[in-house]
């Protein structure tokens, strides 16, 4: 536990641990116990951070689609981009913009609730339905898109959760 109490670069990634330590010191409580409790909750904290990041990235992508569908504004895109910038997440916007332009994405609709009785009655929300230039003929079929913003520690894409497949099949 001593390494955590001494601070340093490792703690910079986990501000919830630093906050718990600082609060324990301010209240003259057991700092080691506070640090252990915060560290034990790191998985939940990381999941919360990932969820919040996903919401911001998703919002940015949705605002782009809404703009191209004629129902959104440049100000809404700028606001979503500012929220990403506030969390040092503009890389996600850059990757999305690159994908959008590279494949000449043409949205047909976004944020549509769908269900499929044949797929066990599964329902979900499609992030975007697109016509896209993917290098081969799609025979007029649209492509269902689901935005993902998972991080990996080795810069390789993470496997998708099996629920994603069910959601897309529902469409």
C-alpha positions in Angstrom: 0.0 0.0 0.0 3.0 2.3 0.6 3.4 2.9 -3.2 -0.1 4.2 -3.4 0.3 6.5 -0.4 3.5 8.0 -1.8 1.5 9.2 -4.9 3.4 9.6 -8.1 2.4 8.9 -11.7 0.4 5.8 -10.9 -2.1 7.8 -8.8 -2.5 10.4 -11.5 -4.6 7.9 -13.5 -6.9 7.2 -10.5 -8.1 10.5 -9.0 -10.7 8.7 -6.9 -7.8 7.1 -4.9 -6.0 10.4 -4.5 -9.3 12.1 -3.4 -9.9 9.3 -0.8 -6.4 9.6 0.6 -6.6 13.4 0.7 -10.0 13.3 2.5 -8.6 10.7 5.0 -5.6 12.9 5.8 -7.8 16.0 6.2 -10.1 14.1 8.6 -7.1 12.5 10.4 -8.5 9.1 9.5 -6.7 5.8 8.6 -5.2 6.7 5.2 -4.2 3.1 4.5 -7.7 1.9 5.0 -9.2 4.8 2.8 -6.7 3.9 0.0 -7.5 0.2 0.2 -11.2 0.9 0.0 -10.8 3.3 -3.0 -8.5 0.8 -4.8 -11.1 -1.9 -4.2 -13.6 0.2 -6.0 -11.4 1.0 -8.9 -13.1 -1.5 -11.2 -16.5 0.2 -10.7 -14.8 3.6 -11.1 -13.2 2.6 -14.4 -16.5 1.2 -15.7 -18.2 4.5 -14.8 -15.4 6.4 -16.6 -15.7 4.2 -19.7 -19.5 4.6 -19.7 -19.3 8.4 -19.5 -16.6 8.5 -22.2 -18.9 6.3 -24.4 -21.8 8.7 -23.8 -19.7 11.6 -25.0 -18.3 9.8 -28.0 -21.7 8.5 -28.9 -23.2 12.0 -28.6 -20.6 13.5 -30.9 -21.2 10.8 -33.6 -25.0 11.3 -33.2 -24.7 15.0 -33.7 -22.7 14.5 -36.9 -25.4 12.1 -38.2 -28.2 14.5 -37.2 -26.5 17.3 -39.0 -26.1 15.3 -42.3 -29.8 14.2 -41.9 -30.7 17.9 -41.8 -32.1 17.8 -38.2 -29.0 18.9 -36.3 -26.8 22.0 -36.2 -23.1 22.9 -36.4 -23.5 24.3 -32.9 -24.6 21.0 -31.5 -21.6 19.3 -33.1 -19.3 22.0 -31.6 -20.9 21.5 -28.2 -20.4 17.7 -28.4 -16.8 18.2 -29.6 -16.1 20.7 -26.7 -17.3 18.0 -24.2 -14.8 15.6 -25.7 -12.1 18.2 -25.5 -12.8 18.9 -21.8 -11.9 15.2 -21.1 -8.9 15.1 -23.5 -10.9 12.8 -25.8 -10.6 14.6 -29.2 -8.8 11.5 -30.6 -12.2 9.8 -30.7 -13.7 12.6 -32.7 -10.7 12.5 -35.1 -11.1 8.8 -35.6 -14.8 9.1 -36.2 -14.3 12.0 -38.6 -11.7 10.1 -40.5 -14.0 7.0 -40.8 -17.0 9.3 -41.9 -15.0 11.0 -44.6 -13.0 8.0 -45.8 -16.0 5.8 -46.4 -18.3 8.7 -47.5 -20.9 7.8 -45.0 -24.5 8.8 -45.9 -26.8 8.4 -42.9 -30.4 7.2 -43.6 -31.6 7.5 -40.0 -30.1 7.5 -36.5 -31.2 6.4 -33.0 -34.1 4.1 -34.1 -35.7 1.6 -31.8 -36.0 -1.8 -33.4 -37.2 -5.2 -32.4 -37.3 -8.7 -33.9 -39.7 -11.4 -32.9 -37.6 -13.9 -34.8 -34.6 -13.1 -32.7 -36.3 -14.0 -29.4 -38.1 -10.7 -29.2 -34.9 -8.9 -28.7 -35.1 -5.1 -29.0 -32.6 -2.4 -29.1 -31.6 1.0 -30.5 -29.7 1.3 -33.7 -27.2 4.1 -33.5 -27.2 4.7 -37.2 -28.3 3.1 -40.5 -26.1 4.1 -43.4 -25.4 3.8 -47.0 -21.6 3.7 -47.3 -18.8 3.2 -49.8 -17.1 0.1 -48.4 -15.5 -1.1 -51.6 -18.1 -3.7 -52.7 -21.7 -3.8 -53.8 -24.2 -4.0 -51.0 -27.1 -4.6 -53.5 -29.1 -1.7 -52.0 -28.9 -3.0 -48.5 -28.2 -0.5 -45.8 -25.6 -1.1 -43.1 -26.5 -0.9 -39.4 -23.9 0.8 -37.3 -23.3 0.7 -33.6 -20.7 3.2 -32.2 -18.1 1.7 -29.8 -15.4 3.5 -27.9 -13.7 0.8 -25.9 -10.1 1.3 -25.0 -7.5 -1.3 -25.2 -4.1 -1.4 -23.5 -2.4 -2.8 -26.6 -4.0 -0.6 -29.3 -5.9 -3.5 -30.7 -9.7 -3.6 -31.0 -11.5 -5.3 -28.2 -13.9 -8.1 -28.9 -17.5 -7.0 -29.0 -19.9 -8.1 -26.4 -22.2 -10.8 -27.7 -25.2 -8.5 -26.9 -24.1 -6.2 -29.7 -24.8 -8.9 -32.2 -28.2 -9.5 -30.8 -29.0 -5.8 -30.9 -27.9 -5.6 -34.6 -29.9 -8.8 -35.5 -32.9 -7.1 -34.0 -32.6 -4.5 -36.7 
